[in-house]
Amino acid sequence: MSTTAKLSVKKGASTASDPILAARELHSALFQQDISLVVFFCSPRYPLDPLATELARLFGETEIVGCTTAGEISPIGYLEGSITGVSIASADFRAATARIDNIGQFDVTDAERVATLVNAKLAGHDGAALPEQRFGFLLIDGLCTQEELVTSALYRALGGIDLFGGSAGDGVDFVSTYVYHAGAFHSNAAVITVVATSLPFMVFKTQHFVGSNSKMVVTEADPVRRIVSEINGEPAGREYARVVGLDVDKLTPMIFASHPVVVKLGGEVYVRSIQKLNDDGSLSFFCAIDEGIVLTLAQGVDIVENLQGAFASVRERMGTPELVLGCDCILRNLELQQRALREKVGDIFRENNVIGFATYGEQFNAMHVNQTFTGVAIGTSKGERERA
């Protein structure tokens, strides 16, 4: 547990396979007085109905959100088949949540409705924080293919506050993903949490890919289905393979993971990852790609050094964070496994108090991205750090 005069953070995890026992072990680790918010991440292997029922019974009226994962980031590093979470207690930390159902039929008015709802909840507290003292945290069904629309609409509706989040996972099965809100798991849904706080925080992202000189233009695409049919006027799979320097029959998930593409928007570089080669030669992406977009083949940099650098920047700005809520792409997780780096990265997460999960995609402000780590670091005032 990390405790200062203004902030109390309790983290925990359970590897119990029984959902009732897992919920009880997590509650035991997270319980404290006057909890402002509980966030948890759980393996999709759990029977979700009994897990939800027990969590709701144990935590009662406490504000609690969560989702299923493609791996959990716990107090002891990366886990699979577990449940992990954090509770935050502070008079200077207030949270309001709202859910959007049926996001397959999402409309921008849904974003406006939930933004109004969470803002009204926060206004009901004494001493509501200024807009620049708020951030948003989005959990969304990872198979809905609606992340771009939902994220951008919420970002606008919330007035452009810093926003981050992750798409719920289903291990490596890609069958069903769920978010948790109001005592139950929901598919085809999104949950937005808006936090108002006087504590220092920093919403950030990092990715270990940079652009190269190899550029491609999308000449035919179905953005809704996230399918690119043509690149440079040629069948997408064949042209991508040519640019990478391979025959098209050599394209595998690990090739796609190690050779994503990036787009540059507003001076920022964002990763766009390829999911698979389709039978018709088209490419399915984890993000929407529209016609006319210029894609740049990405070059990887050292993932460990990149992550260390990101957290060094956080510490330089606000000291060692009391908590980082983190969303780490499943493709990064798979790369760490392949390169036997999960333990080393797990050490970095522990040193920086990260609780989070492996996602099917990440959100950063108005963007849906891939192969990225996004998160919020929460700390204490400089004076509190000096007294701690």
N, C-alpha and C positions, 0 to 999 in steps of 0.2 A: 504494500500500500504506500502511496505517496500522499503526504499531507502537509499543507501549509496553512497559515491562518485564514486564507481565503479560498482554498481549493483542496478537496479530498478526492483522490482517484483510487479506486480499487479495481484490480484486474484479476482475471481468473480463467480457468479452462477445465474441462473434463474430457477424458478419453473413454469414459464409460459408454458401452454400446447400448445399454438400456436407456430409453429416453427419460424415464421418470428419475432414475438415479443421476443421469447427466444434468437434468434441470436442477435437481436438489444440490448437487455439488457446485454448479455454477452460482446458484443463489447464495449458498453458504460463503463462497469466495467474494461475492460482490455486495453482500448486504452491508448497509450502513444507514445512519439516520439522515433524513431530509435529502433523499436522492433527487437530483434534478433530471437525470436522464440515464437510462441503461441502453447500451448498444451491444448486440451479440451477433455472431456469425457461426453457422452450424453446417455440418456435413449433410448432404442430401441423403445419406444412408439412413438417417434417423427416421423412424415412423413419425411424421410431422404432427399428426393430430394429437396424440398423447403428449408430445413434447410441448406443443402450444398450450394445451390445457393445463399442464403442470406449471409452466412458466407464468401463465396468467394467474393461477392460484397463488403462487409464491410471491410474485411481485405486486399483486393487487392493482391499485390505482396508479402505480408508478408509470411514468412515460417510458415506454420501451419499444424499440424498433430493432429489426434484424433481417437476415436473409440467408438463403442457402448459398453454398460456395463451391469453388473448385479447389479448395484448400484453405486452411485457416492460419492466420498469423497470431500466435498466442504469446503469453509472457515468456515462454521457453523457446520461441521461434516457430518455424513452420510445422504444422500438424496436418494430418488428414484423418477423417473419420471422427472428428471431435467437435466440441462446441466451446467457443471462447467469447469473452466479452469484457465489458468495463462498466462501472458505475461512476457517476460524477456527482459530487455533492458540493454546492457552493451557493451562497446568497448572491454571488456575482455571476451566476451562470443559469440562464433560464432557457428552456426549450419548448417549442410547440411543434406538433406533428400533424400531418394531414395525408390522406390517401387518395389517389386517383385510381378508380377501377375502370375496367374495360378499356385499357389504353390502346387496344387495337382500333378503337374508334375515337381516339384522342382528338380533341379540339382545343384551340388556344383558350377558349372560354373556361376550360377545365383548369388551366394554369392560373387564370385570373381568380377563379373561385377559391382555390386552395391558398393562393397568396393572400387573399382577403381574410381567409379563415385563420391562418397562422399569425398574421399581423394583428388580428383582433385578439387572439389568445395572448400574445405578448403584451399588447396594450393593456390587458387586464391586470398585469403585474404592476407593482409600485416601481416608479423610477425606470420606465422603459428606456432601453439603450438607444443611442443614436444610430442611424442607418449604417454608418461606417463601423459600428461595433456589432454587426451581425454577419453571420455566414450561414450558408445552406448546405445540407448534406442529403444527397439523393440516392435512394436505393430503388432499383427498377428491375422488373422481369428481364432476364438476360436473353430471352429468345423472342422478344416482342418485336424487334426490328424498328422500334419507335423511339429509340434513345435520342436521336438527333432532334426530332420535333419536340419531344417532351423537355429536353434539357434547354434548348434555346428559348422555348416559350416560358418556362419557369424562370430562367435568368432574367428575361425582360419583365415578367410580371412581378418579380421580387425587387425590381428597381436596380438591377445590376450589382447586387451584393456578391461577394466572393462565393462561389459555388463549386462543390466537388462531389464525387460519388462513384459508385460502381454498379455494374450490372450483375445481378445474382447469378450464381453458377449451379452446375449440376455435374460436378466432377469433370470427367472427360466424356460424358455420355450425350450431352446436348439434347436431352429429352424434355425435362420439366424443371423450371426454376421458380422460386417463391420468395416473396418478401413477407415480413411479419409486421403486423400492426393491429392494435386494438384486440389483442389476445388470440389472434389466429393468423395462419399463413394464407397468402393470397397469390394466385397466379394472374397473369395479364393485368398487373397492377404496379403502381409506383408509390413510394412513400417519401415525402419531403419533410425534413426536420430543419427548422430554422432556429438558430441559437442567437440569443442576445446576451452579451457579456461585456463587462468592463475589464476582463482579463486579457492579456496579450494573446493574440493568435496569428497564425500565418497559414493561409491556404496556398499550396504549392504543387508543382508537378515536376517530374523528371523522366527522361527516357534516354536510353543509351544508344540512340541512332541519330546520325546526322545525314544531311543530303550529300549526294555525289554529283558528278557531272552527267550522269545517265538519266535523261529525261524522256517521258512518254506522255502522249496526249490521249485521253479517253475519247474515242470517236463514236462509241455506241454503248449505252448503259441503261439499266433499269434501276434507278436509285431506290425505289420502294423495296424491291427484292434484293438490293445490294449486289447485283450481278453486272459485271462488265463484260460485254460481248466482243468489243473491238478496241484495240489499242493501236494507234498510228495507222488506222485503216486496215489492220490485219486481225485475224482471230486472236483474242486476248491472251489465251494460254500460250500459244506459239510465240507471240511477240514478246511476252514477258520472259519466256524461257530464253529467247535469243538475246535479250538485253542482259540477262543474268549470266549467259554463256553456257547454257545447258540445252540438251534435247528436251522436248516437251514431256517425254515419257519419264524423265528423271525428276519431275516436280513432285515433291513430297511435302507433308506438313512441316517437317523440320527445315526444308528449303524455304518454304514460305515464312517460317518463324525467323530464320536468320537473314532473309532478304525481303523485308517489308518495303513499302514505299512511304514517302512523306509528301505532305503538301505544305505550302507556306502561305499563311493567312495572317494579315496584319502584323507582319514581321516575326511571327511565331511559327515554329516548325511543329507539325502534328503528324503522328504516325498513323498510317492506314494499313492494316494487316489483311492478308489474303487468307481466307478460310480453306478453300479447296479449288481444285480444277474439276470442272463439270464435264460430263460425257460429250457435250456439244462443243467443247473447247473454250467455253467461257470461264470466267473466274468469279467465284463468290467471295465477297469481302465481309469483314466483321463490322465495317462502317459503310454508310451510304456513299456512293461515288457517282457524281453526275457527269454528263457529257461536257466536254470542253475543259475539264480539269487537267492541269499539268501535274503529273506524278513524277517524283524523283526517286530513283532507286536509292535506298538507304544504305549507309555504311555503319557498321557497329563499332562502338567504343567499349572499353572495359566496363562491364555492368557493375562490378564491385566498386571500382574507383568512382564511377558516376554517382552511385548511391551514397557513398561516403561524402562526396562533394556536396550533394544536395542537403544532407543533414548538417554538414559543416556550415553551410549558408544559413540554415535554420538556427543553429546554435549561436552563430555570430550575431544574428539579429535579436534573439530573445533568450539566449542561454539554453541549457538542456531542457527540452520540453517535459512537462509533467505527463503529457499524453500526446501521442500521434494516432489519429484514426486514419488508417491507410487502406487504399484500394490498389492492388497489384495485379496486373494482367496475367491470366493463365499462361500466356505464351512466355512471359518472363519466368514464371514458375517452372515451366517445362524446360526452358533453357538452363535454369539453375540446376535442375535434376540431371540433365544430360551432361553438364560440365562439373558435376559434383561440387557445387558452390552453395547449396542450400544452407549448410551449417554456417558457412562464413557470413552469408547474408542474414541468417537468423541471429548471429551475434550482433550485427549492426542494428537490427530491429530491436533487440533487447536493450542495447545501450541507449536507444532513443525512445524507449517506452511505447513501441508500436503495438497496437491491436488492430487487426484488419482481416482481409481475406483476398484470395485469388479470384479474380473477376472474369466475366465474359466481355468486358469493355469498361472504360473509365469515362467519367465526366469531369470537365474542367471549365468553369464559367459557362459559356454558351455552347461548348464543343463536346462532342462524343469522340473519344480517341481510343487507340489501341496500343499495346506494348508499352504502357506508361504506368508509373506509380503516381497516384494523386493522393493528397491527404490534407489534413489540417493539424498543425502543431499548436498545442495549447499550453500556456505557461503561467507564470505568476509575474507580478510586478517586479521591477528591479529591486525595490526595497525588500519585498518578500524573499527573493532569492538570496539577498545578502544576509537576512536573518535566519534562513533555513539551515 
